[in-house]
Amino acid sequence: MECRQSGSTGGSTRAHDPADARTAALREEQDHVSGLYARLDTLRDRARAAMDEAYGRGGGGTLQARIEREVAAGEQAHRFTRLSGVERGLCFGRIDHRGADGSPGDTFYIGRVGLRDEDHEPVLIDWRAPAARLFYAATPGSPGTLLRRRHLHTRGRTVVGIDDEVFDLDGLSDTDRRTLVGEAALLATLRRGRTGRMSDVVATIQTEQDRVIRSGLQGVLVVQGGPGTGKTVAALHRAAYLLYTHRRTLERRGVLVVGPNATFLRYIGQVLPSLGETDVVLSTVGGLYPGVRATAPETPAAAVVKGDLRMADLVAAAVRDRQRAPAGDLEVEADDMVLRVDHATCAHLRDRARGLGLLPHNVARKLFVNELLLELARDQARQMDRPADAEDLEYMRASLWAEESVKAAVDGLWPDLAPQRLLSELFADAGAVAGAAARAGFTEEEWKALPRPAGHPWTTADVPLLDEAAELLGEDDGRAGAEQRAAERRRRAEERYAQGVLEFTGLFEDQMMEAPALAERHHAPGPELTTADRAEADRQWAYGHVIVDEAQELSAMAWRMVMRRVPTRSLTVVGDVAQTGSPAGARSWGEMLDTYVEGRWREERLLVNYRTPAEIMEVAADVLRAVAPEQEPPESVRGGEAPPTAVRMTDAELPEGLAPLVESELSAIGDGRLAVLTPDARHSGIAALLPAAAATTPQALDSPAVVLTVTQAKGLEFDAVIVVDPAGIIAQSPKGGHDLYVAVTRATRRLTVVYEDGLPDVLGRLAAPRRVAVDGAGRVRPREPR
Ligand SMILES: Nc1ncnc2c1ncn2[C@@H]1O[C@H](COP(=O)(O)OP(=O)(O)OP(=O)(O)O)[C@@H](O)[C@H]1O
């Protein structure tokens, strides 16, 4: 059996009054927690002293001495940083095991980091370690060897509360049994006001989430779940878990987290650092091509076409179109002569260069250029009427290449192309688009969405196309790129050397330091580059693991780009196909993933909604039934909030009416955050009515109220949400109904819908709002707690 209790129990106390027992238990836990903090202070002081000592020894000595010193200092610095990051909520749990004969067995305390005492005995278990597993995985039906799981609530270094789940009453002492009262740590956490930044949930991870977090590194794991089921938070804890468990692999190759937009990245940005992990690259799809910032909006029609896998053929066709033979013979003026190469020879040279083992365009160009110059040199020799041996021809070829007219003629036939140039010139030329699109199998109706004026800024949908072009063209990012690659090669060589030193000195076996870190520290001529820095700057970086959040939004072309970043196919794909807003996004996971890992991806489903109260989820479920009847809405864990409401306001009334509505909602939520969600086309108009909430940067999440489009609000949550013009949201795209589903599931406490002409049918329930029955703790109905 399982029973919950709040307050405290104390195994050793003799108290009979529950209040006394609670006080005694709190005191007991406080003593333990104070001991842990004292240990933390000691270890931190030691790390700091050791670091100072290592750096204080000066820069002299042999290379080996310097390396050893760097190893020691680096290790201590890392340790010091890690120990400093776990001050808040150092210890948050305790598990009591049953002993072999049924009597109380071992007790372990669970925390953000593992600590050992002076005798090397563990006094605090890292939440990611196998010994902590039951803290998250035990359920009443399957408690393993646990008698009890206890959550410790701390403020600063003080224990302010205890929350127990007891799995085996018989195994507990009399005192333990008498003091059972219940309050779930989870519900307390969920009731807190939002801050505009996601927090870690390490103390209250649920069993179904724990399965996601601790799933193996290999292969593709899909985490499908409705809004608020903790997909994002579980995926981020998974990143921390994988880095802990597979540190050797992942620290070198890095972990990439892909999110839907910059606001979202800021929203989740503090979770990993709070778990002690900083070496993770966070990026949007639009940010995955180094040097390009995709900012411009895309029309739905163009987004659909650009996201289609046939675009790979279109880009390939566009590259081939830039490998030309002249219409007639090639004629070039150089050295006061008109040099000539006939059409058939030019076409032959082009076909040969194309056919050479599918070399990228810019690499094959070198061959084409050399051969064409040779033909020009031969013609020059012929016209000068002088026999030329190989050496002469070589000389003539080099001097021809110095002629601007020759360069221009060659560029006209086979230009040196950067991806940006290829695509911007392509899209600015409707004829070129038509030709390439026809060969890729697009209809006119489809490709008509692509042409646009020269100089148009990049969109997110362009980025996978740039990546595709970069693959086909070969690296051509000029001197900076070449230098970067040379630096990377140097770094690898240094790493190999450092590995040798570590093995030689025995430090490698002690696992005191990894070769890459040593190589970096030893070299370090300027600011040190972390794995994350290097990975972010390198388009061809192969990550050790990639997590894609809101993955339903990625187009097939975006998947093609992401898959290039992770050749080992070690991925966590997190999303909800019922929330797909992008017209180029996924309708099913197989549709996107089978191309790369057919039948080899595994799926975990999250079914409990931790965000949206039941009153609001009822409304959302109506919307879901209309847009994706095959999908089940997640079950809300919480209720008892104000029923959602609908307010009629004409466009003429909005300027007068919206600001007071925002004010009254803000006062209803106290310190929390509010969002006004609008159709794309009405965003700037509504933002103009609410200047204090109109900021468009990701920092806007810091202010009490913010106006966002539904796309911008993807993945975010707010205490109160005002959805303006639901009919406009539905009508804005073929996926408008899905957008409305996203919009109404962003609120943690209060939802108001502002409409002009009649509520859309799917929101009919708002006409007769009702309360949902909840128990005393705010739970919707009794359910298995884990
Ligand atoms: N185990 C947990 N303990 C405490 N809070 C939790 C837990 N799981 C989820 N939450 C909270 O529930 C909220 C929703 O989580 P999250 O944003 O990860 O959901 P999601 O499934 O990604 O939602 P969406 O699909 O709408 O983006 C967050 O505030 C998160 O902190």
The ligand as an ORCA input file, in Angstrom:
! r2SCAN-3c Opt
* xyz 0 1
  N       7.705     16.513    -12.930
  C       7.410     17.779    -12.901
  N       7.550     18.498    -11.777
  C       7.231     19.813    -11.730
  N       6.778     20.489    -12.788
  C       6.626     19.829    -13.939
  C       6.936     18.444    -14.065
  N       6.685     18.066    -15.323
  C       6.252     19.160    -15.973
  N       6.224     20.211    -15.147
  C       5.845     21.567    -15.489
  O       4.766     21.527    -16.397
  C       4.896     22.592    -17.314
  C       4.805     22.063    -18.716
  O       6.007     21.376    -19.030
  P       6.645     21.456    -20.477
  O       6.711     22.854    -20.952
  O       7.882     20.647    -20.460
  O       5.503     20.703    -21.308
  P       5.472     20.344    -22.851
  O       4.964     18.960    -22.915
  O       6.770     20.624    -23.487
  O       4.349     21.333    -23.356
  P       4.038     21.912    -24.816
  O       3.814     20.757    -25.728
  O       2.809     22.694    -24.595
  O       5.206     22.744    -25.187
  C       6.194     23.298    -16.984
  O       5.936     24.377    -16.123
  C       6.967     22.260    -16.251
  O       7.918     22.817    -15.380
*
